[in-house]
Amino acid sequence: MSVMSNGYSKLYKETKDVSSENVSIYAELETKKSISILKKIMIILFLFMFFESISNFIMPLHFKLFSLPQSWNIDFKVWVLVSFSFVINHLFSFYIHLVAYKMVKRDKNLGFKNLSLTDRLKLLCLILDINLIKMIKELGIIKGTAYFLFSPDYLYAVLYKAKLKNGVGVTYNWTGFRDKNKRGVMEWDKIKIERKFFVEYSNWLNVCFVIAVTIFIVGIWRFNGFLVDILYYFLLLRLLSRGIEIVYAYYKDVVRVDSIIFKKYTKNKLETIYINSWKSSAIRKPARISLACHTLFEMVLTFTLLYYFVASISPTESLPVDSLSLYWEFFVYSLSINIFNFSFTSYPYTMWSILHVVQVFIGVVLIVLSLARYLGLSDEITERDEEFFIKVEEKKEEIKLNISE
């Protein structure tokens, strides 16, 4: 925050010390190598595939898969494919956030390896960590149902953030100011730190996931059978889910101003602090810009695949990219829309026009609203934060020395 409000100043004046536990959590999560290694591997694979698309030196794979029965009605086939894609989208959305959550909690059991058969079935039913009661309690029936149907990514992001917050109780012996849930500054420090890394890990995992899907689709594009249809509907549902999450989350981050009240009883007297522009995560300016850029790249890749599908399914000379074009041409077209082109052109194929408009809208939110706002933010920190980051750097050096030994 650039200027400390009176509320912040008074609150941090009461609590100048920082928790050694929070320092350790921050240092451990920032030095975690697994997600960084995964990002680098996926970027290298994507670059290889991208340049291969330009040079076209590898023949794509060609396999014959079974198709849906020809006797099935067309509408029935579509409903089957959409329903199957809906379940797959939910599973991937759930598992991405589950992995991010367990990485933040430093839980090494990320998969099925140590789970019983019953727990594996529960995981597939989406009730191992998230259940209906939690969803209704946190979001309400109407919002919970809407997110479940249209944006499972936002649903699981909200629920796991709430899970992180609810997992932090009153763990510090401090009798100063506390919020309505009896949490003080140090408890909120832990919540902010864990939320920061949960958001970052989720963001990076989403980027890695769409790169993996890109490599899979471009590699198997000459498959015959129902798999291509499932991928098409899956991408549309994925775009709807992520699009809602991105637009809503970034819009709230830029426009909405949260507030919080802290209270303290001293000598039968109640002191109250009201803090406006309260931030519920420890994400600073550079990280916000990085998250927006990662998200922009993810959307470019997602729309590239959808344009790739649409042009191949309904080829026409009126589309801006020919159906016989290589992947890199679709990528350049998608990139130009997100970064440079904020106009609308009517195309003969309705789906292409819809995708164009949606991409322009998401680009406006990410670039005009979010990036422009983040670039204008100040990254000044308080003396308490300065002391905290000094201890974090010392702890990181200690961790690196222990690893090297």
C-alpha positions in Angstrom: 0.0 0.0 0.0 1.4 3.4 -0.8 0.0 5.4 2.0 -0.8 3.9 5.4 -4.2 4.8 6.6 -4.7 5.7 10.3 -6.2 2.3 10.9 -3.2 0.4 9.5 -0.8 2.7 11.3 -2.6 2.2 14.7 -2.9 -1.6 14.1 0.7 -2.2 13.2 1.9 0.2 16.0 0.3 -2.3 18.4 2.1 -5.3 16.8 5.6 -4.6 15.5 6.9 -8.1 16.0 6.6 -10.7 13.3 5.9 -14.4 13.7 8.8 -16.8 13.1 6.2 -19.4 12.0 5.0 -17.0 9.3 8.5 -16.2 8.2 9.2 -20.0 7.8 6.0 -20.5 5.8 6.8 -17.7 3.4 10.4 -18.7 3.0 9.5 -22.4 2.4 6.8 -21.7 -0.1 9.0 -19.1 -2.0 11.9 -21.6 -2.3 9.6 -24.4 -3.5 11.2 -25.7 -6.7 8.6 -28.2 -8.0 6.2 -25.7 -9.5 9.0 -23.7 -11.0 10.5 -26.8 -12.6 7.1 -27.7 -14.0 6.6 -24.3 -15.5 10.0 -24.4 -17.2 9.4 -27.9 -18.6 6.0 -26.9 -20.0 7.3 -23.7 -21.5 10.2 -25.6 -23.2 7.7 -28.2 -24.6 5.4 -25.4 -25.8 8.3 -23.6 -27.5 9.4 -26.8 -29.2 5.8 -27.5 -30.4 5.5 -23.9 -31.6 8.7 -23.9 -33.6 7.8 -27.4 -34.9 4.6 -25.9 -36.2 6.5 -23.3 -38.1 9.0 -25.7 -39.6 6.6 -28.7 -39.7 9.4 -31.3 -39.5 7.5 -33.9 -37.4 4.5 -35.8 -38.8 1.5 -35.7 -36.4 0.3 -38.9 -34.9 -2.6 -40.7 -36.5 -4.8 -43.2 -34.6 -8.2 -44.6 -35.2 -10.6 -44.3 -32.2 -14.1 -45.5 -32.0 -16.9 -43.1 -32.7 -20.3 -42.7 -31.1 -23.0 -45.0 -32.6 -24.4 -43.5 -35.9 -27.9 -44.5 -34.8 -27.8 -41.9 -32.0 -29.7 -38.7 -32.6 -27.5 -35.6 -33.3 -28.9 -33.7 -30.3 -28.5 -36.7 -28.1 -24.9 -37.1 -29.1 -24.2 -33.4 -28.3 -25.8 -33.8 -24.9 -23.7 -36.9 -24.2 -20.5 -35.1 -25.3 -21.3 -31.9 -23.3 -22.2 -33.9 -20.2 -19.0 -35.9 -20.4 -17.0 -32.7 -21.0 -18.7 -31.0 -18.1 -17.6 -33.8 -15.7 -14.0 -33.7 -17.0 -13.9 -30.0 -16.7 -15.1 -30.2 -13.1 -12.5 -32.9 -12.3 -9.6 -30.9 -13.7 -10.8 -27.7 -12.0 -11.1 -29.4 -8.7 -7.8 -31.2 -8.9 -5.8 -28.1 -10.0 -7.0 -26.2 -6.9 -6.6 -29.3 -4.7 -2.9 -29.6 -5.8 -2.4 -25.8 -5.2 -4.0 -26.1 -1.8 -1.9 -29.1 -0.7 1.3 -27.4 -2.0 0.5 -24.4 0.2 -0.1 -26.7 3.2 3.1 -28.6 2.4 1.2 -31.8 2.0 3.2 -34.3 -0.1 0.2 -36.6 -0.7 -1.0 -34.9 -4.0 -2.4 -37.9 -5.8 -3.9 -41.4 -5.5 -0.8 -43.2 -4.3 -1.5 -43.3 -0.6 -5.3 -43.2 -0.8 -7.6 -46.2 -0.2 -10.1 -47.3 -2.8 -12.9 -45.5 -0.9 -11.0 -42.2 -0.8 -10.2 -42.5 -4.5 -13.9 -42.8 -5.3 -14.6 -39.9 -3.0 -12.1 -37.8 -4.8 -13.7 -38.6 -8.1 -17.0 -37.6 -6.7 -15.5 -34.2 -5.6 -16.3 -34.7 -1.9 -12.9 -35.5 -0.4 -12.1 -31.9 0.5 -15.2 -30.0 -0.7 -18.8 -31.0 0.1 -22.2 -29.7 -0.5 -22.6 -28.3 3.1 -19.4 -26.3 2.9 -20.4 -24.9 -0.5 -23.9 -23.7 0.7 -22.4 -22.3 3.9 -19.8 -20.3 2.2 -21.7 -19.1 -1.0 -25.4 -19.8 -0.4 -27.6 -22.0 -2.6 -28.1 -19.7 -5.5 -24.4 -18.5 -5.9 -23.1 -22.0 -5.2 -25.3 -23.6 -7.8 -24.4 -20.9 -10.4 -20.7 -21.3 -9.8 -21.0 -25.1 -9.8 -22.7 -25.0 -13.2 -20.9 -22.2 -15.0 -17.6 -21.7 -13.2 -16.2 -24.6 -11.2 -12.8 -22.8 -11.3 -14.2 -19.9 -9.3 -16.2 -22.2 -7.1 -13.1 -24.2 -6.0 -10.9 -21.1 -5.7 -13.4 -19.5 -3.3 -13.9 -22.7 -1.3 -10.2 -23.5 -0.9 -9.5 -19.9 0.1 -12.1 -20.2 2.7 -10.6 -23.5 3.8 -7.2 -21.8 4.2 -8.8 -19.0 6.2 -10.9 -21.3 8.4 -7.8 -23.4 9.1 -6.1 -20.5 10.9 -7.4 -20.1 14.5 -6.2 -18.0 17.4 -2.7 -19.4 17.8 -0.8 -16.5 19.1 -0.7 -15.2 22.7 -1.5 -11.6 21.9 -4.2 -9.6 23.6 -4.3 -6.7 21.1 -6.8 -5.9 18.4 -8.8 -8.7 16.9 -11.5 -9.0 14.2 -14.9 -10.5 14.7 -13.5 -14.0 14.5 -10.9 -13.3 17.2 -8.0 -13.2 14.6 -5.2 -10.7 15.2 -2.5 -9.4 12.9 -0.3 -12.5 13.1 -3.2 -14.8 12.3 -4.0 -12.6 9.3 -0.4 -12.6 8.3 -0.6 -16.3 7.9 -3.9 -16.2 6.0 -2.4 -13.6 3.6 0.7 -15.6 3.0 -1.1 -18.8 2.3 -3.6 -17.1 0.0 -0.9 -15.4 -1.9 0.8 -18.7 -2.8 -2.4 -20.5 -3.4 -3.4 -17.9 -6.0 0.0 -18.0 -7.6 0.2 -21.8 -7.7 -3.3 -22.1 -9.1 -2.5 -19.5 -11.7 0.7 -21.3 -12.7 -1.0 -24.7 -12.7 -3.7 -23.4 -15.0 -1.1 -22.1 -17.5 0.7 -25.5 -17.4 -2.5 -27.3 -17.9 -3.5 -25.4 -21.0 0.0 -25.9 -22.4 -0.4 -29.6 -21.8 -3.8 -29.6 -23.5 -2.3 -27.6 -26.4 0.5 -30.2 -26.9 -2.1 -33.0 -26.7 -4.5 -31.5 -29.2 -1.9 -30.4 -31.7 -0.2 -33.8 -31.5 -3.4 -35.8 -31.9 -5.3 -33.5 -34.3 -5.6 -36.2 -36.9 -7.3 -38.6 -34.5 -10.7 -39.9 -35.8 -13.5 -40.5 -33.4 -15.3 -38.9 -30.5 -12.2 -37.6 -28.7 -11.9 -34.5 -30.8 -15.6 -33.6 -30.2 -15.0 -34.0 -26.4 -12.0 -31.8 -26.5 -13.9 -29.1 -28.4 -16.8 -29.0 -25.9 -14.3 -29.3 -23.0 -12.4 -26.2 -24.2 -15.7 -24.3 -24.6 -16.7 -25.2 -21.0 -13.2 -24.5 -19.8 -13.3 -21.1 -21.4 -16.6 -20.3 -19.8 -15.4 -21.4 -16.4 -12.0 -19.6 -16.5 -13.5 -16.6 -18.3 -16.0 -16.0 -15.5 -13.4 -16.5 -12.8 -10.9 -14.2 -14.5 -13.3 -11.4 -15.3 -15.0 -11.5 -11.9 -11.8 -11.9 -9.8 -9.8 -9.2 -11.6 -12.7 -6.8 -11.7 -13.2 -7.2 -7.9 -9.5 -6.8 -7.3 -9.4 -3.5 -9.2 -12.8 -2.0 -8.4 -14.0 -3.4 -5.0 -12.7 -2.0 -1.8 -12.9 -4.3 1.2 -12.9 -3.2 4.8 -12.4 -4.8 8.2 -12.9 -3.8 11.9 -10.6 -4.7 14.7 -11.5 -4.3 18.3 -9.7 -4.4 21.6 -10.9 -4.2 25.2 -8.6 -2.2 27.6 -9.6 -1.3 31.1 -13.3 -1.8 30.4 -13.0 0.4 27.4 -13.6 -0.7 23.8 -11.2 0.5 21.2 -12.2 0.1 17.5 -10.1 0.3 14.4 -11.8 0.6 10.9 -9.5 -0.2 8.0 -10.5 0.6 4.4 -8.9 -1.0 1.4 -8.1 -4.1 3.4 -6.1 -6.7 1.4 -6.8 -10.3 2.2 -3.6 -11.6 0.6 0.1 -10.8 0.6 0.3 -10.4 -3.2 2.5 -7.3 -4.0 2.6 -5.2 -7.2 5.2 -7.3 -9.1 3.3 -10.5 -8.4 0.0 -9.0 -9.5 1.5 -7.9 -12.8 3.0 -11.4 -13.2 -0.3 -13.1 -12.5 -2.1 -10.9 -15.0 0.5 -11.7 -17.7 0.3 -15.4 -16.9 -3.5 -15.3 -17.2 -3.3 -13.3 -20.5 -1.0 -16.0 -21.9 -3.3 -18.7 -20.8 -6.2 -17.0 -22.5 -4.2 -16.6 -25.7 -3.5 -20.3 -25.7 -7.1 -21.3 -25.0 -8.5 -19.1 -27.8 -5.8 -20.3 -30.1 -7.1 -23.9 -29.7 -10.7 -22.9 -30.1 -10.0 -20.9 -33.3 -8.0 -23.9 -34.5 -11.1 -26.2 -33.9 -13.6 -23.8 -35.4 -11.6 -23.2 -38.6 -11.2 -26.9 -39.1 -14.8 -27.9 -38.3 -16.3 -25.2 -40.5 -13.7 -24.0 -43.1 -14.6 -20.9 -45.1 -12.6 -18.4 -47.0 -14.2 -15.5 -45.1 -12.4 -16.4 -41.8 -9.2 -14.5 -41.0 -7.2 -17.7 -40.6 -7.4 -20.5 -43.1 -8.4 -24.0 -41.9 -5.2 -25.4 -43.4 -3.0 -23.0 -41.5 -0.5 -24.2 -39.1 -0.9 -23.8 -35.3 1.5 -20.9 -35.0 -0.7 -18.8 -37.4 -3.7 -19.2 -35.1 -1.4 -18.4 -32.1 -0.3 -15.1 -33.7 -3.9 -14.2 -34.6 -5.1 -14.9 -31.0 -2.2 -13.0 -29.5 -2.9 -9.9 -31.8 -6.5 -9.8 -30.6 -5.7 -9.9 -26.9 -2.9 -7.3 -27.1 -3.7 -5.0 -30.1 -7.1 -5.5 -31.7 -10.1 -4.1 -29.7 -12.4 -4.1 -32.7 -15.3 -6.3 -33.7 -15.6 -7.8 -37.2 -18.6 -9.9 -38.3 -17.6 -13.3 -39.5 -20.0 -15.7 -41.3 -19.5 -18.4 -38.6 -21.3 -17.4 -35.4 -19.0 -19.3 -33.1 -15.9 -17.4 -34.4 -17.6 -14.1 -33.8 -18.6 -15.0 -30.3 -15.1 -16.2 -29.5 -13.7 -12.9 -30.9 -16.0 -10.7 -28.8 -15.3 -12.8 -25.6 -11.6 -12.6 -26.2 -11.7 -8.8 -26.7 -13.7 -8.4 -23.5 -11.3 -10.6 -21.4 -8.4 -8.7 -22.9 -9.9 -5.4 -21.9 -10.3 -6.6 -18.3 -6.8 -7.9 -18.1 -5.0 -5.1 -19.9 -7.0 -1.9 -19.6 -8.4 -2.5 -16.1 -5.9 -4.8 -14.3 -2.5 -4.2 -15.8 -3.0 -0.5 -16.1 -4.1 -0.4 -12.5 -1.3 -2.6 -11.2 1.4 -0.6 -13.1 0.1 2.5 -11.3 0.3 1.0 -7.8 3.0 1.9 -5.4 5.0 -1.0 -3.8 6.1 0.8 -0.6 6.2 -1.3 2.5 5.9 -0.6 6.2 8.8 -1.0 8.7 7.2 -4.1 10.0 7.0 -5.6 6.5 10.6 -4.6 5.9 11.6 -6.5 9.0 9.5 -9.5 7.9 11.2 -9.7 4.5 14.6 -9.3 6.0 13.9 -12.4 8.2 12.4 -14.2 5.1 15.6 -13.7 3.1 17.7 -14.9 6.1 15.5 -18.0 6.4 15.7 -18.7 2.6 19.5 -18.6 2.9 19.3 -21.0 5.8 17.0 -23.4 3.8 19.4 -23.3 0.8 22.4 -24.1 3.0 20.5 -27.0 4.5 19.6 -28.3 1.0 23.2 -28.0 -0.2 24.5 -29.9 2.8 
